[in-house]
Amino acid sequence: MRIALPALHNTGVSSAVGGRHPNALTLVRRLVDEFRPDLLVFPELSACGYPGLVDAVADDAALSAVAEPLIGPTASSYAELSRKSQCTIVFGLCELDDSGLRYNTVVLADPAGTLTGYRKIHLTERERRHFSAGTHAVVADTGIGRIGLSSCYDKMFPQVYQRQRERGGQISVIASAWSSRSAGAAGSADTLADQSLLFDRARAAETGMVVISTNYEGPKLPGSVERFCGGQRVIDGLGQVVAPSRHGAGVSVWEFDVEQAARAVHAFNDGDFYTRDSRRVR
C-alpha cells in the first residue's frame, strides 16, 4: 500500500479552502496524479481550515458559515475524486447534523463511493465552545484494510483505540492540529511534539494496529507566533517509526505492507496478544 501524507499549512476557517472550492480539489488531484497513493490523509478540519481559537465570536461565525452535512457538497466532491482515482482519502470536515449541532468530523471517502464519518470524541476546552462531542469509535471497512478514524486530542485517550481494535481495526488514522510548545523541561525543545510522537507510538504498540498520523506545519494562522508541531508519520504495530520511502513537494510517501506488519506483530508476541487476552478493566 502506498501512503501519502502532505505537510499542510493552516490558513484559518474559510469556505475558500473547502471541498466546494476548485483550488482544494486541484490540490488533491495534483497529489493523486503525482504520487498515485492508495491512501491520502489530510489534517484535522482540512476541508474548511482549523480555527484560531482566540476570538470565540469570530470563530463561531466562521464555522457556522462552512458547516455542512456529512453527505454534502464537500464530502461528495471528495467521494467522486476517490472513486475516479481509486484512492482512499481521509480529510477533516465541520459537520452540521439535522438538529443544528456542529461536529469536528474526520471523513473517509473510499473508491467504492462510501463516506464514513467519525465525530471527534475528545475535544479541547476551546473546541467545546464550537463543537459537540461524538460518542462512538468508528472503523471503516475498505479495500485496503479496516481503518479506524480519530483526531488529535483523542490520542491521549487509549479507549478510542481499544474500541477500534476490538472492532477489527488494522490501521488507525489520526488527523491532527497539534500545537508546538515547551514545558521548559531540560532537554526538551518541544514538549508537545514529544508527546504527540509518544502517543502515536503507544497507541500502535498497545493495540498492534498500524498508526498513520498527520498534522499541520507552521504557524497556527498566517502571521501567528503560535505554531503547530508538524509530524507526518507511519508507526508499525510494534510501535516503531517507519521511515518514508521518499519525499517530494512537501509530501512524505510510504510503501507499506499492512499484512506483513501484522505478521511481524504476531511473531513478536507469539500470536495476537490483544484478542488472546479478553480481560478488560471495568
C-alpha positions as CSV (number, residue, x, y, z in Angstrom):
1,M,0.0,0.0,0.0
2,R,1.3,3.5,-0.9
3,I,0.5,6.1,1.7
4,A,0.9,9.9,1.1
5,L,0.8,12.5,3.9
6,P,1.1,16.1,2.7
7,A,2.6,18.7,5.1
8,L,-0.1,21.4,5.0
9,H,-0.2,24.9,6.4
10,N,-3.4,26.2,8.0
11,T,-5.0,29.3,6.7
12,G,-7.8,29.6,9.2
13,V,-11.5,28.9,8.6
14,S,-12.7,29.7,5.1
15,S,-15.1,28.2,2.6
16,A,-12.4,29.1,0.0
17,V,-10.4,26.1,1.2
18,G,-13.4,23.8,1.4
19,G,-14.1,20.9,-0.9
20,R,-16.5,23.1,-2.8
21,H,-13.7,25.3,-3.9
22,P,-11.9,24.2,-7.1
23,N,-8.4,25.1,-5.6
24,A,-8.8,22.5,-2.9
25,L,-9.8,19.8,-5.3
26,T,-6.9,20.9,-7.6
27,L,-4.5,20.2,-4.7
28,V,-6.0,16.7,-4.1
29,R,-5.9,15.9,-7.8
30,R,-2.3,17.0,-8.1
31,L,-1.3,14.8,-5.2
32,V,-3.2,11.8,-6.6
33,D,-1.7,12.3,-10.0
34,E,1.9,12.8,-8.8
35,F,2.1,10.2,-6.1
36,R,-0.6,7.6,-7.0
37,P,-1.3,6.8,-3.4
38,D,-3.7,4.1,-2.2
39,L,-4.3,6.2,0.9
40,L,-4.1,10.0,1.2
41,V,-4.6,11.7,4.6
42,F,-5.1,15.3,5.5
43,P,-5.0,17.0,8.9
44,E,-7.9,17.9,11.2
45,L,-10.7,20.1,9.7
46,S,-8.6,20.3,6.5
47,A,-11.6,20.9,4.2
48,C,-12.5,24.2,5.9
49,G,-9.4,25.2,7.9
50,Y,-8.7,25.0,11.6
51,P,-10.0,28.0,13.8
52,G,-7.6,30.2,15.7
53,L,-9.5,29.5,18.9
54,V,-8.7,33.0,20.2
55,D,-11.7,35.1,19.2
56,A,-14.7,32.8,20.0
57,V,-17.3,35.0,18.4
58,A,-15.4,35.3,15.1
59,D,-14.6,31.6,15.1
60,D,-18.2,30.6,15.7
61,A,-19.4,32.8,12.9
62,A,-16.8,31.4,10.5
63,L,-17.5,27.8,11.4
64,S,-21.3,28.4,11.0
65,A,-20.6,29.6,7.5
66,V,-18.7,26.5,6.4
67,A,-20.6,23.8,8.4
68,E,-22.5,21.3,6.2
69,P,-23.9,17.8,6.4
70,L,-21.7,14.7,6.0
71,I,-23.4,13.9,2.8
72,G,-23.0,17.4,1.4
73,P,-21.1,19.2,-1.4
74,T,-17.7,19.0,0.1
75,A,-17.7,15.3,1.1
76,S,-19.4,14.4,-2.2
77,S,-16.6,16.1,-4.1
78,Y,-14.0,14.1,-2.3
79,A,-16.0,10.9,-2.8
80,E,-16.2,11.4,-6.5
81,L,-12.4,12.1,-6.7
82,S,-11.8,9.0,-4.6
83,R,-13.9,6.9,-7.0
84,K,-12.2,8.2,-10.1
85,S,-8.7,7.9,-8.7
86,Q,-9.2,4.6,-6.8
87,C,-7.5,6.3,-3.8
88,T,-8.9,6.3,-0.3
89,I,-9.0,9.9,1.0
90,V,-9.2,11.0,4.7
91,F,-10.0,14.6,5.4
92,G,-11.5,16.9,8.1
93,L,-14.9,18.5,7.9
94,C,-17.0,20.8,10.0
95,E,-20.2,18.7,10.0
96,L,-23.7,20.0,10.6
97,D,-26.3,17.5,11.7
98,D,-30.0,17.6,11.2
99,S,-30.6,19.2,14.7
100,G,-28.1,22.0,14.0
101,L,-25.3,20.7,16.1
102,R,-21.7,21.0,14.8
103,Y,-19.1,18.3,14.9
104,N,-15.3,18.2,14.3
105,T,-15.5,15.2,11.9
106,V,-12.9,13.0,10.2
107,V,-14.2,11.7,6.9
108,L,-13.0,8.7,4.9
109,A,-14.0,8.6,1.2
110,D,-13.3,5.3,-0.4
111,P,-13.2,4.2,-4.1
112,A,-16.5,2.2,-3.6
113,G,-18.2,5.5,-3.1
114,T,-18.8,5.1,0.6
115,L,-18.4,8.1,3.0
116,T,-17.6,7.2,6.7
117,G,-17.6,9.9,9.3
118,Y,-16.1,9.9,12.8
119,R,-17.2,12.7,15.2
120,K,-14.3,13.7,17.4
121,I,-15.0,12.4,20.9
122,H,-12.3,14.2,23.0
123,L,-12.5,17.9,22.4
124,T,-10.1,20.5,23.9
125,E,-11.6,23.1,26.2
126,R,-11.6,25.8,23.5
127,E,-13.0,23.4,20.9
128,R,-16.0,22.7,23.1
129,R,-17.2,26.3,22.5
130,H,-17.8,25.4,18.9
131,F,-18.4,21.6,18.5
132,S,-20.4,18.9,20.1
133,A,-18.6,15.7,21.1
134,G,-19.0,12.5,19.3
135,T,-19.8,9.3,21.2
136,H,-18.7,6.3,19.2
137,A,-15.4,4.8,17.8
138,V,-15.5,4.2,14.1
139,V,-13.9,1.6,11.9
140,A,-14.4,1.7,8.1
141,D,-14.2,-1.4,6.0
142,T,-12.2,-0.5,2.9
143,G,-10.4,-2.3,0.1
144,I,-7.0,-1.6,1.7
145,G,-8.0,-2.7,5.2
146,R,-10.2,-1.9,8.2
147,I,-9.4,1.7,9.1
148,G,-10.1,3.4,12.4
149,L,-10.5,7.2,12.4
150,S,-9.7,9.7,15.2
151,S,-8.5,13.2,15.7
152,C,-5.7,15.0,17.6
153,Y,-6.6,15.1,21.3
154,D,-8.3,11.7,21.0
155,K,-4.9,10.0,21.0
156,M,-4.4,10.9,24.7
157,F,-7.2,8.5,25.5
158,P,-6.4,4.8,24.8
159,Q,-10.0,3.7,25.0
160,V,-10.8,5.1,21.5
161,Y,-8.1,2.8,20.0
162,Q,-9.0,-0.2,22.1
163,R,-12.6,0.1,20.6
164,Q,-11.1,0.3,17.1
165,R,-9.1,-2.8,17.7
166,E,-12.0,-4.7,19.2
167,R,-14.0,-3.8,16.1
168,G,-11.3,-5.3,13.8
169,G,-9.2,-2.3,13.1
170,Q,-5.9,-2.9,11.3
171,I,-5.0,0.7,10.6
172,S,-5.6,3.7,12.8
173,V,-5.6,7.1,11.1
174,I,-5.1,10.2,13.4
175,A,-5.7,13.6,11.8
176,S,-4.4,16.4,14.0
177,A,-4.0,20.1,14.6
178,W,-1.4,19.5,17.4
179,S,0.3,22.6,18.9
180,S,4.0,23.2,19.5
181,R,5.0,24.2,23.0
182,S,7.8,23.6,25.5
183,A,7.1,23.0,29.2
184,G,10.7,24.1,29.9
185,A,11.8,20.6,30.8
186,A,15.6,20.1,30.5
187,G,16.5,18.5,27.1
188,S,13.0,19.1,25.6
189,A,12.8,21.8,23.0
190,D,9.1,21.0,22.2
191,T,7.2,19.1,24.9
192,L,4.0,18.8,22.9
193,A,5.8,17.5,19.8
194,D,7.5,14.8,22.0
195,Q,4.1,13.9,23.5
196,S,2.5,13.7,20.0
197,L,5.1,11.1,18.9
198,L,4.9,9.3,22.2
199,F,1.1,8.9,22.0
200,D,1.3,7.7,18.3
201,R,3.8,5.0,19.2
202,A,1.9,4.0,22.4
203,R,-1.4,3.6,20.5
204,A,0.3,1.4,17.9
205,A,2.2,-0.8,20.4
206,E,-0.7,-1.3,22.8
207,T,-3.1,-2.4,20.1
208,G,-0.9,-3.9,17.3
209,M,-2.5,-1.6,14.8
210,V,-0.6,0.4,12.2
211,V,-0.9,4.1,13.1
212,I,-0.9,6.7,10.4
213,S,-0.6,10.2,11.9
214,T,-0.6,13.6,10.3
215,N,-0.6,17.2,11.5
216,Y,-0.4,20.8,10.3
217,E,3.0,22.5,9.8
218,G,4.0,26.1,10.6
219,P,2.0,29.0,12.2
220,K,-1.4,28.3,13.6
221,L,-2.7,31.2,11.5
222,P,-0.8,33.3,8.9
223,G,1.4,35.7,10.9
224,S,0.8,34.0,14.2
225,V,3.7,33.3,16.6
226,E,2.0,30.2,17.8
227,R,2.8,27.1,15.8
228,F,1.8,23.6,15.0
229,C,4.5,21.0,15.7
230,G,4.1,19.1,12.4
231,G,4.7,15.4,12.2
232,Q,3.7,13.1,9.3
233,R,4.5,9.5,10.3
234,V,3.6,5.9,10.0
235,I,4.1,3.7,13.1
236,D,4.1,-0.1,12.7
237,G,2.2,-2.4,15.1
238,L,5.2,-2.8,17.3
239,G,5.4,0.9,17.9
240,Q,8.3,1.6,15.7
241,V,8.5,4.6,13.4
242,V,8.7,3.6,9.7
243,A,10.9,5.8,7.5
244,P,9.2,7.2,4.4
245,S,10.4,5.8,1.1
246,R,10.5,9.3,-0.5
247,H,9.7,13.0,-0.1
248,G,8.6,15.4,-2.7
249,A,6.8,18.8,-2.9
250,G,6.0,18.8,0.8
251,V,4.7,15.2,0.8
252,S,6.0,12.1,2.5
253,V,5.3,8.8,0.9
254,W,5.5,5.3,2.3
255,E,5.3,1.9,0.6
256,F,3.9,-0.3,3.4
257,D,2.6,-3.8,3.7
258,V,-0.1,-4.0,6.3
259,E,-0.4,-7.7,6.3
260,Q,3.3,-8.2,6.7
261,A,3.3,-5.7,9.6
262,A,0.5,-7.8,11.2
263,R,2.6,-11.0,10.8
264,A,5.5,-9.3,12.5
265,V,3.3,-8.3,15.5
266,H,2.1,-11.9,15.8
267,A,5.6,-13.3,15.5
268,F,6.9,-11.0,18.1
269,N,4.1,-11.6,20.6
270,D,3.5,-15.3,19.9
271,G,0.1,-14.6,18.4
272,D,-2.5,-11.9,18.6
273,F,-1.8,-10.6,22.1
274,Y,-4.8,-8.3,22.0
275,T,-7.6,-10.7,21.2
276,R,-5.9,-13.6,23.1
277,D,-6.4,-11.8,26.4
278,S,-10.1,-10.9,26.7
279,R,-9.9,-9.5,30.2
280,R,-10.7,-5.8,30.5
281,V,-10.6,-3.4,33.4
282,R,-14.0,-2.2,34.4
